[in-house]
Amino acid sequence: MKKFFGSLFGGLVLGLPLAYWWIGYDSITYSQFNLAGVDEVIVREMDFDFVFYASLLVVAIAAALFALWSWMEKKREDRFYRNDSGNSK
């Protein structure tokens, strides 16, 4: 669990600034006027392309961090078993 949440947190920390920098967030704002030409409603919408691509980037970075963390743990265990088997005599 620690590895999963650590990777997800790392993906958020690294992925969101990268997504904002690479993809660029474009807020969508438009006004609806009534018959007199006065603002009736100001609508602010979220850029759903940004949200989608940013979430893909976060998941990809989290998966890469998870794989890297697993590989490092495996190498550490292999090294421990190799060193421990020579000292058992």
C-alpha positions, 0 to 999 in steps of 0.5 A: 500500500505504501508503494502504491500511494507513494507512487500516486502522490509522486505522480500528482506532484510531478504530473500536474505541474508538467501537464500545466506547463506542457498542455496549458490550461485554457479556461473557457469563459463566455457571457450570455446577454439579455435583450438589453445587452446586459450580462445575464449569466457568466459561464465558466467551464473547465477545460476537459481536454486538460483534465483528461490529458493531465490525468493520463500524465499523472497515471503514467508517471505514477505507473513509472514510479511504481515500476521503478520502486519495484525494480529497486526493491527487487535489486535490493533483495537480490543483493541481500540474498547474494550477500547473506548466502556467502556469510551463512557458514 
